[in-house]
Amino acid sequence: MGSSSTVTTQPLAGFPSPFLNRFIRTFYPQRIYSSQRRLFTAAQLSDTQYHDVAQTTMNHLVDQLEVLGEEIELPEYDVEYASGVLTLTLGHHGTYVINKQPPNKQIWLSSPFSGPKRYDYDTAHAVWFYQRDGTTLGDLLNQELETIFHRPVEVL
């Protein structure tokens, strides 16, 4: 194996070259994620900003989930919120756990259907979004709860 060969790749049409991509990542380190038509950017929140927006979100979720519980007929339906942890029990449908993660400035979700996800906040769009696929916390919860209850749901 005395000779060496190099592989040259050409960027796809419409995509930046590897050098430009590296330049952008180096000098513009913001992470941007897309969800269908929307672009989300993980905000650099101060501790105070994080606590304000996370607590507002959690309070809103608790209120909306309690209203939903009054509207549907599911005997095992229960909403509990304590110490930054929201637990939504849906009987045989499973249990959701949604909690604040102050060290990471995230909200974490554990869903009986889609599993665990970590959400960052985008200040421009005022949404919590999942970095891997760009879905929002509200979209995921609404969609999964609509599937369970066979009716439109908008909790966030």
C-alpha positions in Angstrom: 0.0 0.0 0.0 2.6 2.5 -1.0 0.3 4.9 -2.8 -2.2 7.1 -1.1 -5.3 8.4 -2.7 -7.5 11.3 -1.7 -11.2 11.5 -2.1 -12.7 14.8 -3.2 -16.3 15.6 -2.6 -18.4 18.2 -4.3 -21.0 20.0 -2.2 -24.6 19.4 -3.2 -26.3 22.1 -5.2 -27.8 24.6 -2.7 -25.6 23.5 0.2 -22.5 25.5 1.3 -19.0 24.0 0.8 -17.5 22.3 3.8 -15.1 25.2 4.2 -18.0 27.7 4.3 -20.0 25.4 6.6 -17.0 25.3 9.0 -16.6 29.1 8.8 -20.2 29.6 9.7 -20.1 27.2 12.6 -16.9 28.8 13.9 -17.9 32.4 13.7 -21.7 32.1 14.1 -22.1 29.4 16.7 -25.8 29.8 17.3 -27.7 26.6 16.7 -30.6 27.0 14.3 -33.2 24.2 13.8 -36.1 24.0 11.5 -39.5 22.5 11.8 -41.3 22.4 8.4 -41.6 26.1 7.6 -40.2 27.5 10.8 -36.7 28.2 12.0 -35.9 28.1 15.7 -32.9 29.3 17.6 -31.9 28.2 21.0 -31.8 31.4 23.1 -29.1 32.3 25.6 -31.3 33.0 28.5 -30.2 34.5 31.8 -31.2 32.5 34.9 -34.0 35.0 35.6 -35.3 34.9 32.1 -35.2 31.1 32.1 -37.1 30.8 35.4 -39.7 33.3 34.3 -40.5 31.7 30.9 -40.3 28.2 32.2 -42.5 28.9 35.2 -45.0 30.7 33.0 -45.1 27.7 30.6 -45.5 25.2 33.4 -48.3 27.2 35.1 -50.1 27.5 31.7 -49.7 23.7 31.1 -51.1 22.9 34.5 -54.1 25.2 34.0 -54.9 23.9 30.5 -54.4 20.2 31.5 -56.8 20.7 34.5 -59.4 22.2 32.2 -58.9 19.3 29.8 -59.4 16.9 32.7 -62.8 18.5 33.4 -63.9 18.2 29.8 -63.1 14.6 29.2 -64.2 11.4 30.8 -61.2 9.4 32.0 -61.4 8.3 35.6 -57.7 7.8 36.0 -56.9 11.3 34.7 -54.8 13.3 37.2 -52.6 16.4 37.0 -50.0 17.1 39.7 -47.4 19.9 39.9 -44.8 20.2 42.6 -41.2 21.5 42.7 -41.0 22.1 39.0 -42.3 18.6 38.0 -45.6 18.2 36.3 -47.1 14.7 36.2 -50.0 13.9 33.9 -51.5 10.5 34.6 -53.7 9.0 31.9 -54.5 5.6 33.3 -53.8 2.8 30.8 -52.6 5.4 28.3 -49.5 6.0 30.5 -48.0 8.9 32.3 -46.3 12.1 31.1 -43.7 13.8 33.1 -42.7 17.4 32.2 -40.1 19.2 34.3 -37.9 22.2 34.4 -34.1 21.6 34.1 -32.5 24.9 35.3 -28.9 23.8 34.9 -29.5 23.3 31.1 -32.2 26.0 30.9 -34.5 23.4 29.3 -37.8 21.8 29.8 -37.7 18.0 29.7 -40.6 15.8 28.6 -41.1 12.1 29.2 -43.9 10.8 27.0 -45.4 7.3 27.1 -45.6 7.5 23.3 -42.6 9.4 21.9 -40.2 8.9 24.8 -37.9 11.5 26.4 -37.2 14.9 24.8 -35.3 18.0 25.9 -36.7 21.4 24.8 -34.9 24.7 24.4 -36.6 28.1 24.3 -36.7 30.3 21.2 -37.4 33.9 22.2 -38.3 35.1 18.7 -41.1 32.6 18.4 -41.9 32.2 22.1 -41.8 28.4 21.8 -40.0 25.5 23.4 -38.5 23.3 20.6 -36.7 20.0 20.4 -33.3 20.5 18.7 -33.2 17.1 16.9 -36.3 17.6 14.8 -37.5 21.1 15.4 -40.9 20.1 16.8 -42.3 22.3 19.6 -43.4 21.1 23.0 -46.9 22.4 22.3 -47.2 20.6 18.9 -46.1 17.3 20.4 -48.4 17.4 23.4 -51.4 18.6 21.4 -50.9 15.9 18.8 -50.4 13.1 21.3 -53.3 14.1 23.5 -55.6 14.5 20.4 -54.7 10.9 19.5 -55.6 9.7 22.9 -58.9 11.7 23.3 -60.0 11.6 19.7 -60.8 15.4 19.8 -58.9 18.6 19.2 -56.6 19.6 22.0 -54.6 22.8 22.6 -52.8 22.8 25.9 -49.8 24.9 24.8 
